[in-house]
Amino acid sequence: MDLTRPRHRRPGHRRRVATLAALVLALLIAVVVAVVVVAQRGGAAGGTETLTADRLAPVPLLTPAAASPLPAAAARTPAPALLRLPGPVPSTGRGAFGYDDRTGPVLGGSGPLRRYRVAVESGADEEARGFALAVERALAGPGSWVDGGLRLQQVRPDSRHDFTVYLATAGTAGRLCAAGGVNIRVDGRPYTSCRAPGKVIINLERWRLSVPHYVSAKVPLSVYRTYVVNHEVGHQLGHRHERCPGRGRVAPVMMQQTLFLDGCVANPWPYRDGRRYAGPSL
């Protein structure tokens, strides 16, 4: 037998091979079409869009601090409110005052405009700008006197003004208040703040330390500061002292909350829910 000569295949064999190849090709086409249809239906049903790596925003790297979350207990527990400032408070100053030279925004939307200046006694260890901003926050509300059809604005020290808000050491506050006919002494030493004609005088000791019944009730120092500003400015606007309307009720801002609460709850605002909140006249 000659093994080098090609073997002749029958025509039927060639037809079977061609048919099998056609079936395999058709099956591959059907699989590709099915995959495309499923992918399109999945995207339409889910409302999503396929994103490639070049369309994804880079993920920011975490710093060691950001990668280490706080313990769960610490994350849930808010920082305790500041009730009073630590450290000694100057009881006397130089008797001279430095003024904040800023013109502030007009507080309130309508009504007559009352202009005020802000000054801090030299030697009080307080900045005039910081004190002025705290006064502005107290008078801006909501809930302050500007809710009653009045506007207030801090002006520069050399500008025309209706009154000045002073932050003074206890000794100087006592002298300024006495000159205006107001005795702020308790147990022989200057204790409260006061209003004298054209002067709202805030006692530095109260500004730094609040008062014992506020502290024991866990009332934040920021609330006392808002109260004392609105109380003394209320006197400047012509309001007199008021009494507690009943145990457990909210204290009127014109109540002498620096001296007592008489069963009332501390309150720094003259307006509540847009209406003037007042107690019985004293």
DRENGU-263974 format. One line per 2 residues: number of its first residue (from 1); for each residue z negated, y negated, x of C-alpha. Coordinates in steps of 0.5 Angstrom, whole numbers, plus 500, padded with zeros to 3 digits. Layout:
N
NUM = Z/Y/X  ...
This chain:
282
1 = 500/500/500  502/493/503
3 = 495/489/502  499/482/504
5 = 503/482/498  500/478/492
7 = 498/481/486  502/480/480
9 = 497/478/474  499/479/467
11 = 501/473/462  495/475/457
13 = 490/474/463  492/467/464
15 = 492/465/457  484/467/457
17 = 482/463/463  486/457/460
19 = 482/458/453  475/459/457
21 = 476/452/461  478/448/455
23 = 472/451/451  467/449/457
25 = 470/442/457  470/441/450
27 = 462/443/450  461/438/456
29 = 464/432/452  460/434/446
31 = 453/434/450  455/427/453
33 = 457/424/446  450/427/443
35 = 446/424/448  449/417/447
37 = 448/418/440  441/420/440
39 = 439/414/445  443/409/441
41 = 439/411/434  432/411/438
43 = 433/404/440  435/402/433
45 = 429/405/430  424/403/435
47 = 427/396/435  426/396/443
49 = 431/394/449  432/398/455
51 = 430/395/461  432/396/468
53 = 428/395/474  432/388/476
55 = 430/385/469  422/387/469
57 = 418/381/472  414/383/478
59 = 407/385/476  402/380/480
61 = 397/383/485  390/384/483
63 = 385/380/488  379/384/490
65 = 375/380/485  380/381/479
67 = 380/388/481  372/389/480
69 = 370/387/473  363/385/471
71 = 359/390/468  359/391/461
73 = 352/388/460  354/382/464
75 = 360/381/460  357/381/453
77 = 351/376/455  352/369/455
79 = 349/364/460  342/362/458
81 = 342/355/455  340/349/460
83 = 333/346/457  331/342/462
85 = 333/340/469  329/342/475
87 = 326/338/480  322/331/480
89 = 324/325/476  324/318/479
91 = 319/315/475  320/308/478
93 = 327/305/480  329/298/483
95 = 330/294/477  337/293/478
97 = 343/297/475  350/299/476
99 = 355/299/471  361/304/469
101 = 367/300/470  371/304/466
103 = 374/302/459  374/308/454
105 = 378/310/448  376/307/441
107 = 372/312/438  373/313/430
109 = 379/312/426  377/306/422
111 = 372/300/421  369/294/425
113 = 369/295/432  363/295/436
115 = 363/294/444  358/297/449
117 = 357/297/456  354/303/460
119 = 349/302/466  344/306/470
121 = 338/304/474  339/304/482
123 = 334/309/485  335/314/478
125 = 339/319/482  344/319/476
127 = 352/317/477  354/311/472
129 = 360/315/470  357/321/469
131 = 352/318/464  358/314/461
133 = 362/320/459  355/323/456
135 = 354/317/452  362/318/450
137 = 361/325/448  355/324/443
139 = 358/318/440  365/321/439
141 = 362/326/434  365/329/430
143 = 358/328/426  357/321/430
145 = 356/314/427  364/313/427
147 = 364/318/422  362/313/417
149 = 367/308/418  365/305/424
151 = 369/304/431  366/304/438
153 = 368/303/445  366/303/452
155 = 368/296/455  368/294/462
157 = 361/290/465  365/283/465
159 = 368/284/458  365/282/451
161 = 360/287/448  355/288/442
163 = 350/292/446  349/296/453
165 = 346/303/454  342/303/459
167 = 339/309/463  332/307/466
169 = 326/310/470  320/311/466
171 = 317/305/469  323/300/468
173 = 324/303/461  317/301/459
175 = 318/294/461  325/293/458
177 = 322/296/451  316/292/452
179 = 320/285/453  324/287/446
181 = 317/288/443  317/296/443
183 = 311/300/446  314/307/448
185 = 307/309/451  304/316/450
187 = 297/317/453  298/311/457
189 = 305/312/460  312/310/458
191 = 315/316/454  320/315/449
193 = 326/311/449  328/305/445
195 = 332/300/442  331/292/444
197 = 336/287/442  342/288/445
199 = 340/294/449  339/301/448
201 = 334/304/453  334/311/455
203 = 328/314/459  330/318/465
205 = 325/323/464  327/324/457
207 = 334/325/459  332/330/465
209 = 327/334/462  328/333/454
211 = 321/334/450  316/340/450
213 = 318/342/443  325/342/444
215 = 324/346/450  319/351/446
217 = 325/352/441  330/353/446
219 = 334/347/444  339/346/449
221 = 338/339/453  345/337/451
223 = 343/337/444  337/333/446
225 = 341/328/450  346/327/444
227 = 340/326/439  337/321/443
229 = 343/317/444  345/317/437
231 = 338/315/435  337/309/439
233 = 344/307/437  343/308/430
235 = 337/303/431  342/298/434
237 = 346/299/428  341/297/423
239 = 338/304/421  330/305/421
241 = 326/311/422  326/317/417
243 = 322/323/415  323/330/415
245 = 325/332/408  322/339/408
247 = 320/345/412  326/349/415
249 = 330/343/413  335/340/418
251 = 332/334/421  335/327/420
253 = 337/324/426  333/317/425
255 = 327/322/425  323/321/431
257 = 324/328/434  322/326/441
259 = 315/326/438  315/331/433
261 = 319/336/428  314/337/423
263 = 317/343/421  324/341/421
265 = 330/344/425  333/339/431
267 = 339/336/429  343/331/434
269 = 348/328/428  347/323/423
271 = 353/326/419  354/333/417
273 = 360/335/413  363/328/413
275 = 357/325/409  351/321/412
277 = 345/326/412  338/322/412
279 = 331/323/410  326/319/406
281 = 324/313/409  318/312/414
